[in-house]
Amino acid sequence: MYVNWGSHHSTIQGDYLPLVLDRSSGTGAQSQKAYLFGSFEMQIKFVPGNSAGTVTAYYLSSTGNKHDEVDFEFLGNSSGQPYTIHTNIYTQGVGGKEQQFYLCWYVDGVPLRVYRNYQSRGIPYPNQQGMRAYTSLWDADNWATRGGLVKIDWKRSPFIARIRNFRPRACTWNGPLSISQCALPAPGNWWTSPAYGQLSFAKLGQMNWIRQKYMTYDYCKDTKRFNGLMPAECSLAQY
């Protein structure tokens, strides 16, 4: 990865990157390569203490007006309050698929969300564009904590989130040919194995437990927001 903004107060040190937010700016970094399918790991230590108004983001995104994107945004808190995980998915430039969770004690390896492929029913799916991995720490106090009611306490700055050990295990994007090459059921394309086509019974149980205990928002249940005209995928099996 490389720092793509905020380099005046943050640099990558081997496998470690401090993301810094102060009055001058936040910090962002992105992967040098773009990818299509695979697994993306990163260790994140959030801003400690009162982090209200800050967002630490980790996401995949292509470019352009009709971009695809998979978001994990960790919304800061007042001291003693839990972080909120804000997730979203964009397909062909259209998002609005938010789900939110309180951060539970154990997250690593536990699935929080699945977005199924319903292209055969005319629902766009993010599998046609290479996406880079991004991480950032930024000022979002107009919406991040209690809908923007709690603002950043700049007397506590600089705020620092710590990023370590970015590990992509994925198919590198080399242009449109990658759409078919990355999907070939070849031994090297481990992500095409049936084991990764759906959650195991145990993982499904974990995710259901997370959703029942920690989910705080689901766009597919927000009938008021969509005035009853719900997104097409909401009427189908979610996972």
Secondary structure as UniProt FT lines:
FT   STRAND          2..5
FT   TURN            7..8
FT   TURN            14..15
FT   STRAND          16..21
FT   STRAND          27..30
FT   STRAND          35..45
FT   TURN            52..53
FT   STRAND          54..61
FT   TURN            65..66
FT   STRAND          69..75
FT   TURN            79..80
FT   STRAND          84..91
FT   TURN            92..93
FT   STRAND          99..102
FT   TURN            108..109
FT   HELIX           119..121
FT   STRAND          131..139
FT   TURN            141..145
FT   HELIX           146..148
FT   HELIX           154..156
FT   STRAND          159..172
FT   TURN            176..177
FT   HELIX           178..181
FT   TURN            182..183
FT   TURN            187..188
FT   HELIX           190..192
FT   HELIX           194..196
FT   HELIX           201..214
FT   STRAND          215..218
FT   HELIX           219..221
FT   HELIX           223..226
FT   TURN            227..228
FT   HELIX           232..235
//
